[in-house]
Amino acid sequence: MTYVLLLTFVGLQVMDALTTLVFLNMGVKEGNPLIGLALTQADQPGLAIVAAKLFAVALAAYAWRSGRKRLLLKMDILFALCVCWNLIVICARL
């Protein structure tokens, strides 16, 4: 049953990446300074976001395999809030 936490995290990463790309295309600046730096240094912003998301999923997989379920749950909540924020920003700009 604990694999649900990992699958939820992966789904949230996909939704965060997609909503981030949408609001970047709308002219909204990235709020995360590390991702913002990666975006300014990258030739293709989409690849920078994919790389960051793959790194996040790798960390989540490590947390899952090492039995850190509470940490993974907290990360799920954090990214669910990020996705909600992204959707609010997108709706406000429409």
Biopython code that builds the backbone (N, CA, C, O; Angstrom):
import numpy as np
from Bio.PDB.StructureBuilder import StructureBuilder

atoms = [
    (1, "MET", "N", (0.808, -1.202, 0.000)),
    (1, "MET", "CA", (0.000, 0.000, 0.000)),
    (1, "MET", "C", (0.850, 1.265, 0.000)),
    (1, "MET", "O", (0.399, 2.322, -0.439)),
    (2, "THR", "N", (2.076, 1.154, 0.491)),
    (2, "THR", "CA", (2.915, 2.348, 0.552)),
    (2, "THR", "C", (3.337, 2.835, -0.827)),
    (2, "THR", "O", (3.759, 3.982, -0.977)),
    (3, "TYR", "N", (3.229, 1.984, -1.822)),
    (3, "TYR", "CA", (3.580, 2.417, -3.183)),
    (3, "TYR", "C", (2.645, 3.517, -3.677)),
    (3, "TYR", "O", (2.985, 4.241, -4.613)),
    (4, "VAL", "N", (1.461, 3.652, -3.052)),
    (4, "VAL", "CA", (0.515, 4.709, -3.424)),
    (4, "VAL", "C", (1.140, 6.079, -3.177)),
    (4, "VAL", "O", (0.932, 7.005, -3.961)),
    (5, "LEU", "N", (1.905, 6.213, -2.093)),
    (5, "LEU", "CA", (2.578, 7.483, -1.820)),
    (5, "LEU", "C", (3.554, 7.836, -2.934)),
    (5, "LEU", "O", (3.637, 8.993, -3.345)),
    (6, "LEU", "N", (4.286, 6.855, -3.420)),
    (6, "LEU", "CA", (5.246, 7.097, -4.497)),
    (6, "LEU", "C", (4.526, 7.403, -5.809)),
    (6, "LEU", "O", (4.919, 8.319, -6.531)),
    (7, "LEU", "N", (3.483, 6.648, -6.120)),
    (7, "LEU", "CA", (2.723, 6.912, -7.345)),
    (7, "LEU", "C", (2.056, 8.283, -7.308)),
    (7, "LEU", "O", (1.990, 8.978, -8.322)),
    (8, "THR", "N", (1.566, 8.662, -6.143)),
    (8, "THR", "CA", (0.977, 9.995, -5.980)),
    (8, "THR", "C", (2.033, 11.062, -6.237)),
    (8, "THR", "O", (1.768, 12.059, -6.908)),
    (9, "PHE", "N", (3.218, 10.849, -5.705)),
    (9, "PHE", "CA", (4.304, 11.809, -5.903)),
    (9, "PHE", "C", (4.645, 11.953, -7.381)),
    (9, "PHE", "O", (4.818, 13.066, -7.877)),
    (10, "VAL", "N", (4.740, 10.834, -8.079)),
    (10, "VAL", "CA", (5.057, 10.881, -9.514)),
    (10, "VAL", "C", (3.963, 11.640, -10.268)),
    (10, "VAL", "O", (4.263, 12.477, -11.119)),
    (11, "GLY", "N", (2.707, 11.352, -9.963)),
    (11, "GLY", "CA", (1.603, 12.064, -10.609)),
    (11, "GLY", "C", (1.640, 13.556, -10.332)),
    (11, "GLY", "O", (1.394, 14.365, -11.226)),
    (12, "LEU", "N", (1.949, 13.919, -9.095)),
    (12, "LEU", "CA", (2.042, 15.338, -8.739)),
    (12, "LEU", "C", (3.201, 16.015, -9.464)),
    (12, "LEU", "O", (3.106, 17.186, -9.832)),
    (13, "GLN", "N", (4.286, 15.289, -9.669)),
    (13, "GLN", "CA", (5.417, 15.856, -10.409)),
    (13, "GLN", "C", (5.032, 16.141, -11.861)),
    (13, "GLN", "O", (5.405, 17.170, -12.423)),
    (14, "VAL", "N", (4.292, 15.227, -12.449)),
    (14, "VAL", "CA", (3.830, 15.432, -13.826)),
    (14, "VAL", "C", (2.898, 16.648, -13.887)),
    (14, "VAL", "O", (3.033, 17.495, -14.770)),
    (15, "MET", "N", (1.960, 16.727, -12.951)),
    (15, "MET", "CA", (1.029, 17.856, -12.945)),
    (15, "MET", "C", (1.748, 19.173, -12.660)),
    (15, "MET", "O", (1.408, 20.203, -13.242)),
    (16, "ASP", "N", (2.736, 19.146, -11.772)),
    (16, "ASP", "CA", (3.501, 20.352, -11.481)),
    (16, "ASP", "C", (4.287, 20.798, -12.709)),
    (16, "ASP", "O", (4.336, 21.990, -13.013)),
    (17, "ALA", "N", (4.899, 19.856, -13.413)),
    (17, "ALA", "CA", (5.657, 20.202, -14.620)),
    (17, "ALA", "C", (4.741, 20.802, -15.681)),
    (17, "ALA", "O", (5.078, 21.816, -16.293)),
    (18, "LEU", "N", (3.599, 20.186, -15.898)),
    (18, "LEU", "CA", (2.672, 20.692, -16.922)),
    (18, "LEU", "C", (2.125, 22.070, -16.571)),
    (18, "LEU", "O", (2.080, 22.957, -17.423)),
    (19, "THR", "N", (1.709, 22.252, -15.325)),
    (19, "THR", "CA", (1.164, 23.556, -14.945)),
    (19, "THR", "C", (2.265, 24.619, -14.932)),
    (19, "THR", "O", (2.003, 25.780, -15.245)),
    (20, "THR", "N", (3.474, 24.241, -14.579)),
    (20, "THR", "CA", (4.589, 25.187, -14.626)),
    (20, "THR", "C", (4.853, 25.639, -16.054)),
    (20, "THR", "O", (5.049, 26.828, -16.305)),
    (21, "LEU", "N", (4.858, 24.699, -16.986)),
    (21, "LEU", "CA", (5.068, 25.066, -18.391)),
    (21, "LEU", "C", (3.965, 25.987, -18.895)),
    (21, "LEU", "O", (4.227, 26.925, -19.648)),
    (22, "VAL", "N", (2.732, 25.719, -18.479)),
    (22, "VAL", "CA", (1.614, 26.572, -18.911)),
    (22, "VAL", "C", (1.805, 27.984, -18.387)),
    (22, "VAL", "O", (1.703, 28.946, -19.148)),
    (23, "PHE", "N", (2.081, 28.120, -17.095)),
    (23, "PHE", "CA", (2.178, 29.493, -16.602)),
    (23, "PHE", "C", (3.453, 30.191, -17.029)),
    (23, "PHE", "O", (3.478, 31.421, -17.075)),
    (24, "LEU", "N", (4.512, 29.462, -17.345)),
    (24, "LEU", "CA", (5.697, 30.098, -17.931)),
    (24, "LEU", "C", (5.370, 30.648, -19.322)),
    (24, "LEU", "O", (5.823, 31.728, -19.699)),
    (25, "ASN", "N", (4.581, 29.890, -20.070)),
    (25, "ASN", "CA", (4.149, 30.370, -21.390)),
    (25, "ASN", "C", (3.213, 31.569, -21.290)),
    (25, "ASN", "O", (3.070, 32.335, -22.243)),
    (26, "MET", "N", (2.576, 31.726, -20.132)),
    (26, "MET", "CA", (1.687, 32.872, -19.914)),
    (26, "MET", "C", (2.465, 34.095, -19.431)),
    (26, "MET", "O", (1.887, 35.167, -19.246)),
    (27, "GLY", "N", (3.770, 33.938, -19.228)),
    (27, "GLY", "CA", (4.593, 35.061, -18.801)),
    (27, "GLY", "C", (4.789, 35.185, -17.307)),
    (27, "GLY", "O", (5.333, 36.184, -16.838)),
    (28, "VAL", "N", (4.358, 34.191, -16.548)),
    (28, "VAL", "CA", (4.534, 34.211, -15.096)),
    (28, "VAL", "C", (5.935, 33.686, -14.782)),
    (28, "VAL", "O", (6.378, 32.694, -15.361)),
    (29, "LYS", "N", (6.628, 34.359, -13.861)),
    (29, "LYS", "CA", (7.986, 33.975, -13.482)),
    (29, "LYS", "C", (7.960, 32.783, -12.516)),
    (29, "LYS", "O", (7.074, 32.680, -11.668)),
    (30, "GLU", "N", (8.933, 31.895, -12.656)),
    (30, "GLU", "CA", (9.077, 30.745, -11.763)),
    (30, "GLU", "C", (9.392, 31.234, -10.352)),
    (30, "GLU", "O", (10.254, 32.094, -10.168)),
    (31, "GLY", "N", (8.697, 30.690, -9.362)),
    (31, "GLY", "CA", (8.873, 31.111, -7.978)),
    (31, "GLY", "C", (10.021, 30.420, -7.262)),
    (31, "GLY", "O", (10.576, 30.979, -6.316)),
    (32, "ASN", "N", (10.389, 29.225, -7.687)),
    (32, "ASN", "CA", (11.479, 28.483, -7.054)),
    (32, "ASN", "C", (12.804, 29.016, -7.601)),
    (32, "ASN", "O", (13.045, 28.931, -8.805)),
    (33, "PRO", "N", (13.670, 29.565, -6.739)),
    (33, "PRO", "CA", (14.912, 30.155, -7.243)),
    (33, "PRO", "C", (15.840, 29.146, -7.926)),
    (33, "PRO", "O", (16.533, 29.502, -8.879)),
    (34, "LEU", "N", (15.866, 27.901, -7.457)),
    (34, "LEU", "CA", (16.728, 26.904, -8.097)),
    (34, "LEU", "C", (16.232, 26.539, -9.491)),
    (34, "LEU", "O", (17.021, 26.432, -10.430)),
    (35, "ILE", "N", (14.925, 26.350, -9.620)),
    (35, "ILE", "CA", (14.343, 26.054, -10.937)),
    (35, "ILE", "C", (14.473, 27.271, -11.842)),
    (35, "ILE", "O", (14.752, 27.137, -13.033)),
    (36, "GLY", "N", (14.269, 28.465, -11.272)),
    (36, "GLY", "CA", (14.429, 29.694, -12.039)),
    (36, "GLY", "C", (15.825, 29.821, -12.609)),
    (36, "GLY", "O", (15.987, 30.207, -13.766)),
    (37, "LEU", "N", (16.843, 29.499, -11.811)),
    (37, "LEU", "CA", (18.225, 29.526, -12.291)),
    (37, "LEU", "C", (18.439, 28.502, -13.392)),
    (37, "LEU", "O", (19.083, 28.793, -14.400)),
    (38, "ALA", "N", (17.902, 27.309, -13.202)),
    (38, "ALA", "CA", (18.033, 26.268, -14.229)),
    (38, "ALA", "C", (17.359, 26.704, -15.528)),
    (38, "ALA", "O", (17.866, 26.430, -16.616)),
    (39, "LEU", "N", (16.224, 27.377, -15.413)),
    (39, "LEU", "CA", (15.514, 27.835, -16.609)),
    (39, "LEU", "C", (16.296, 28.904, -17.356)),
    (39, "LEU", "O", (16.286, 28.930, -18.587)),
    (40, "THR", "N", (16.978, 29.790, -16.626)),
    (40, "THR", "CA", (17.752, 30.839, -17.294)),
    (40, "THR", "C", (19.008, 30.287, -17.953)),
    (40, "THR", "O", (19.505, 30.862, -18.922)),
    (41, "GLN", "N", (19.527, 29.172, -17.433)),
    (41, "GLN", "CA", (20.743, 28.587, -17.975)),
    (41, "GLN", "C", (20.486, 27.596, -19.108)),
    (41, "GLN", "O", (21.397, 27.275, -19.871)),
    (42, "ALA", "N", (19.265, 27.117, -19.217)),
    (42, "ALA", "CA", (18.937, 26.067, -20.183)),
    (42, "ALA", "C", (18.541, 26.661, -21.527)),
    (42, "ALA", "O", (17.912, 27.717, -21.598)),
    (43, "ASP", "N", (18.922, 25.959, -22.593)),
    (43, "ASP", "CA", (18.486, 26.357, -23.933)),
    (43, "ASP", "C", (17.001, 26.054, -24.119)),
    (43, "ASP", "O", (16.284, 26.804, -24.781)),
    (44, "GLN", "N", (16.549, 24.953, -23.531)),
    (44, "GLN", "CA", (15.156, 24.557, -23.630)),
    (44, "GLN", "C", (14.580, 24.413, -22.219)),
    (44, "GLN", "O", (14.925, 23.476, -21.498)),
    (45, "PRO", "N", (13.703, 25.341, -21.828)),
    (45, "PRO", "CA", (13.160, 25.302, -20.463)),
    (45, "PRO", "C", (12.477, 23.985, -20.112)),
    (45, "PRO", "O", (12.540, 23.538, -18.967)),
    (46, "GLY", "N", (11.831, 23.371, -21.082)),
    (46, "GLY", "CA", (11.158, 22.102, -20.820)),
    (46, "GLY", "C", (12.109, 21.030, -20.334)),
    (46, "GLY", "O", (11.764, 20.237, -19.459)),
    (47, "LEU", "N", (13.315, 21.002, -20.904)),
    (47, "LEU", "CA", (14.300, 20.005, -20.477)),
    (47, "LEU", "C", (14.789, 20.264, -19.057)),
    (47, "LEU", "O", (15.054, 19.323, -18.309)),
    (48, "ALA", "N", (14.910, 21.534, -18.683)),
    (48, "ALA", "CA", (15.324, 21.863, -17.318)),
    (48, "ALA", "C", (14.274, 21.392, -16.318)),
    (48, "ALA", "O", (14.609, 20.883, -15.248)),
    (49, "ILE", "N", (13.024, 21.563, -16.666)),
    (49, "ILE", "CA", (11.943, 21.133, -15.774)),
    (49, "ILE", "C", (11.905, 19.612, -15.684)),
    (49, "ILE", "O", (11.742, 19.057, -14.598)),
    (50, "VAL", "N", (12.054, 18.938, -16.818)),
    (50, "VAL", "CA", (12.058, 17.467, -16.811)),
    (50, "VAL", "C", (13.216, 16.943, -15.969)),
    (50, "VAL", "O", (13.045, 15.994, -15.204)),
    (51, "ALA", "N", (14.388, 17.549, -16.102)),
    (51, "ALA", "CA", (15.549, 17.111, -15.311)),
    (51, "ALA", "C", (15.278, 17.290, -13.818)),
    (51, "ALA", "O", (15.585, 16.404, -13.019)),
    (52, "ALA", "N", (14.708, 18.425, -13.445)),
    (52, "ALA", "CA", (14.394, 18.664, -12.035)),
    (52, "ALA", "C", (13.368, 17.662, -11.519)),
    (52, "ALA", "O", (13.477, 17.185, -10.389)),
    (53, "LYS", "N", (12.380, 17.344, -12.337)),
    (53, "LYS", "CA", (11.343, 16.399, -11.926)),
    (53, "LYS", "C", (11.892, 14.978, -11.812)),
    (53, "LYS", "O", (11.506, 14.236, -10.909)),
    (54, "LEU", "N", (12.784, 14.597, -12.716)),
    (54, "LEU", "CA", (13.409, 13.275, -12.620)),
    (54, "LEU", "C", (14.249, 13.159, -11.355)),
    (54, "LEU", "O", (14.262, 12.117, -10.700)),
    (55, "PHE", "N", (14.948, 14.236, -11.020)),
    (55, "PHE", "CA", (15.733, 14.257, -9.787)),
    (55, "PHE", "C", (14.819, 14.115, -8.570)),
    (55, "PHE", "O", (15.120, 13.358, -7.648)),
    (56, "ALA", "N", (13.706, 14.842, -8.571)),
    (56, "ALA", "CA", (12.742, 14.765, -7.462)),
    (56, "ALA", "C", (12.174, 13.358, -7.325)),
    (56, "ALA", "O", (12.035, 12.849, -6.213)),
    (57, "VAL", "N", (11.847, 12.728, -8.445)),
    (57, "VAL", "CA", (11.305, 11.365, -8.406)),
    (57, "VAL", "C", (12.362, 10.390, -7.885)),
    (57, "VAL", "O", (12.038, 9.464, -7.141)),
    (58, "ALA", "N", (13.612, 10.594, -8.268)),
    (58, "ALA", "CA", (14.685, 9.730, -7.758)),
    (58, "ALA", "C", (14.807, 9.864, -6.244)),
    (58, "ALA", "O", (14.964, 8.865, -5.543)),
    (59, "LEU", "N", (14.735, 11.087, -5.739)),
    (59, "LEU", "CA", (14.780, 11.293, -4.284)),
    (59, "LEU", "C", (13.573, 10.658, -3.593)),
    (59, "LEU", "O", (13.709, 10.070, -2.520)),
    (60, "ALA", "N", (12.409, 10.774, -4.200)),
    (60, "ALA", "CA", (11.206, 10.176, -3.632)),
    (60, "ALA", "C", (11.306, 8.652, -3.625)),
    (60, "ALA", "O", (10.886, 8.001, -2.668)),
    (61, "ALA", "N", (11.861, 8.092, -4.689)),
    (61, "ALA", "CA", (12.049, 6.633, -4.744)),
    (61, "ALA", "C", (13.000, 6.178, -3.646)),
    (61, "ALA", "O", (12.793, 5.136, -3.024)),
    (62, "TYR", "N", (14.033, 6.961, -3.417)),
    (62, "TYR", "CA", (14.958, 6.636, -2.331)),
    (62, "TYR", "C", (14.237, 6.687, -0.975)),
    (62, "TYR", "O", (14.404, 5.796, -0.143)),
    (63, "ALA", "N", (13.443, 7.728, -0.766)),
    (63, "ALA", "CA", (12.690, 7.850, 0.487)),
    (63, "ALA", "C", (11.740, 6.663, 0.653)),
    (63, "ALA", "O", (11.607, 6.113, 1.747)),
    (64, "TRP", "N", (11.085, 6.275, -0.435)),
    (64, "TRP", "CA", (10.148, 5.156, -0.390)),
    (64, "TRP", "C", (10.864, 3.844, -0.064)),
    (64, "TRP", "O", (10.425, 3.080, 0.795)),
    (65, "ARG", "N", (11.971, 3.598, -0.763)),
    (65, "ARG", "CA", (12.710, 2.338, -0.542)),
    (65, "ARG", "C", (13.320, 2.261, 0.848)),
    (65, "ARG", "O", (13.491, 1.170, 1.394)),
    (66, "SER", "N", (13.652, 3.419, 1.427)),
    (66, "SER", "CA", (14.263, 3.412, 2.755)),
    (66, "SER", "C", (13.227, 3.502, 3.879)),
    (66, "SER", "O", (13.582, 3.641, 5.049)),
    (67, "GLY", "N", (11.937, 3.421, 3.511)),
    (67, "GLY", "CA", (10.883, 3.362, 4.509)),
    (67, "GLY", "C", (10.489, 4.695, 5.120)),
    (67, "GLY", "O", (9.857, 4.726, 6.176)),
    (68, "ARG", "N", (10.841, 5.769, 4.490)),
    (68, "ARG", "CA", (10.502, 7.105, 5.020)),
    (68, "ARG", "C", (9.138, 7.550, 4.504)),
    (68, "ARG", "O", (9.027, 8.490, 3.716)),
    (69, "LYS", "N", (8.117, 6.859, 4.964)),
    (69, "LYS", "CA", (6.753, 7.102, 4.490)),
    (69, "LYS", "C", (6.233, 8.474, 4.907)),
    (69, "LYS", "O", (5.545, 9.140, 4.134)),
    (70, "ARG", "N", (6.558, 8.894, 6.116)),
    (70, "ARG", "CA", (6.084, 10.216, 6.574)),
    (70, "ARG", "C", (6.709, 11.339, 5.749)),
    (70, "ARG", "O", (6.042, 12.322, 5.429)),
    (71, "LEU", "N", (7.972, 11.195, 5.409)),
    (71, "LEU", "CA", (8.633, 12.188, 4.565)),
    (71, "LEU", "C", (7.968, 12.241, 3.200)),
    (71, "LEU", "O", (7.713, 13.322, 2.670)),
    (72, "LEU", "N", (7.690, 11.090, 2.639)),
    (72, "LEU", "CA", (7.041, 11.027, 1.327)),
    (72, "LEU", "C", (5.635, 11.616, 1.382)),
    (72, "LEU", "O", (5.215, 12.289, 0.441)),
    (73, "LEU", "N", (4.915, 11.379, 2.448)),
    (73, "LEU", "CA", (3.588, 11.978, 2.617)),
    (73, "LEU", "C", (3.684, 13.503, 2.679)),
    (73, "LEU", "O", (2.875, 14.202, 2.068)),
    (74, "LYS", "N", (4.664, 14.015, 3.411)),
    (74, "LYS", "CA", (4.861, 15.466, 3.494)),
    (74, "LYS", "C", (5.224, 16.047, 2.129)),
    (74, "LYS", "O", (4.773, 17.137, 1.777)),
    (75, "MET", "N", (6.030, 15.330, 1.367)),
    (75, "MET", "CA", (6.396, 15.790, 0.020)),
    (75, "MET", "C", (5.165, 15.779, -0.887)),
    (75, "MET", "O", (4.994, 16.682, -1.705)),
    (76, "ASP", "N", (4.316, 14.772, -0.752)),
    (76, "ASP", "CA", (3.069, 14.725, -1.529)),
    (76, "ASP", "C", (2.194, 15.939, -1.215)),
    (76, "ASP", "O", (1.643, 16.567, -2.119)),
    (77, "ILE", "N", (2.074, 16.261, 0.062)),
    (77, "ILE", "CA", (1.257, 17.414, 0.458)),
    (77, "ILE", "C", (1.858, 18.701, -0.100)),
    (77, "ILE", "O", (1.136, 19.550, -0.623)),
    (78, "LEU", "N", (3.167, 18.846, 0.010)),
    (78, "LEU", "CA", (3.829, 20.046, -0.497)),
    (78, "LEU", "C", (3.594, 20.226, -1.994)),
    (78, "LEU", "O", (3.261, 21.323, -2.442)),
    (79, "PHE", "N", (3.765, 19.166, -2.762)),
    (79, "PHE", "CA", (3.590, 19.294, -4.208)),
    (79, "PHE", "C", (2.128, 19.405, -4.610)),
    (79, "PHE", "O", (1.819, 19.991, -5.648)),
    (80, "ALA", "N", (1.226, 18.856, -3.812)),
    (80, "ALA", "CA", (-0.200, 19.076, -4.073)),
    (80, "ALA", "C", (-0.527, 20.559, -3.910)),
    (80, "ALA", "O", (-1.299, 21.118, -4.689)),
    (81, "LEU", "N", (0.059, 21.191, -2.899)),
    (81, "LEU", "CA", (-0.128, 22.628, -2.706)),
    (81, "LEU", "C", (0.489, 23.424, -3.853)),
    (81, "LEU", "O", (-0.082, 24.419, -4.298)),
    (82, "CYS", "N", (1.649, 22.991, -4.330)),
    (82, "CYS", "CA", (2.288, 23.665, -5.473)),
    (82, "CYS", "C", (1.415, 23.584, -6.719)),
    (82, "CYS", "O", (1.254, 24.574, -7.433)),
    (83, "VAL", "N", (0.859, 22.420, -6.978)),
    (83, "VAL", "CA", (-0.016, 22.260, -8.146)),
    (83, "VAL", "C", (-1.253, 23.134, -7.994)),
    (83, "VAL", "O", (-1.681, 23.777, -8.953)),
    (84, "CYS", "N", (-1.829, 23.163, -6.797)),
    (84, "CYS", "CA", (-2.995, 24.036, -6.561)),
    (84, "CYS", "C", (-2.624, 25.491, -6.809)),
    (84, "CYS", "O", (-3.383, 26.221, -7.447)),
    (85, "TRP", "N", (-1.470, 25.921, -6.314)),
    (85, "TRP", "CA", (-1.023, 27.293, -6.532)),
    (85, "TRP", "C", (-0.870, 27.576, -8.034)),
    (85, "TRP", "O", (-1.318, 28.614, -8.519)),
    (86, "ASN", "N", (-0.249, 26.664, -8.752)),
    (86, "ASN", "CA", (-0.079, 26.838, -10.188)),
    (86, "ASN", "C", (-1.429, 26.991, -10.889)),
    (86, "ASN", "O", (-1.586, 27.833, -11.773)),
    (87, "LEU", "N", (-2.393, 26.175, -10.489)),
    (87, "LEU", "CA", (-3.730, 26.265, -11.104)),
    (87, "LEU", "C", (-4.417, 27.583, -10.766)),
    (87, "LEU", "O", (-5.114, 28.152, -11.607)),
    (88, "ILE", "N", (-4.228, 28.066, -9.559)),
    (88, "ILE", "CA", (-4.797, 29.362, -9.174)),
    (88, "ILE", "C", (-4.184, 30.474, -10.018)),
    (88, "ILE", "O", (-4.894, 31.355, -10.503)),
    (89, "VAL", "N", (-2.870, 30.433, -10.191)),
    (89, "VAL", "CA", (-2.178, 31.438, -11.004)),
    (89, "VAL", "C", (-2.677, 31.387, -12.448)),
    (89, "VAL", "O", (-2.931, 32.427, -13.057)),
    (90, "ILE", "N", (-2.814, 30.197, -12.986)),
    (90, "ILE", "CA", (-3.289, 30.045, -14.362)),
    (90, "ILE", "C", (-4.706, 30.605, -14.492)),
    (90, "ILE", "O", (-4.985, 31.355, -15.427)),
    (91, "CYS", "N", (-5.597, 30.257, -13.576)),
    (91, "CYS", "CA", (-6.972, 30.752, -13.636)),
    (91, "CYS", "C", (-7.040, 32.260, -13.481)),
    (91, "CYS", "O", (-7.863, 32.910, -14.126)),
    (92, "ALA", "N", (-6.187, 32.830, -12.634)),
    (92, "ALA", "CA", (-6.185, 34.277, -12.421)),
    (92, "ALA", "C", (-5.709, 35.022, -13.675)),
    (92, "ALA", "O", (-6.098, 36.168, -13.899)),
    (93, "ARG", "N", (-4.876, 34.378, -14.483)),
    (93, "ARG", "CA", (-4.342, 35.020, -15.688)),
    (93, "ARG", "C", (-5.244, 34.865, -16.895)),
    (93, "ARG", "O", (-5.023, 35.520, -17.913)),
    (94, "LEU", "N", (-6.267, 34.006, -16.807)),
    (94, "LEU", "CA", (-7.157, 33.789, -17.963)),
    (94, "LEU", "C", (-8.107, 34.933, -18.146)),
    (94, "LEU", "O", (-8.923, 34.916, -19.067)),
]
sb = StructureBuilder()
sb.init_structure("model")
sb.init_model(0)
sb.init_chain("A")
sb.init_seg("    ")
for serial, (resi, resn, name, xyz) in enumerate(atoms, 1):
    if name == "N":
        sb.init_residue(resn, " ", resi, " ")
    sb.init_atom(name, np.array(xyz, "f"), 0.0, 1.0, " ", f" {name:<3s}", serial, name[0])
structure = sb.get_structure()
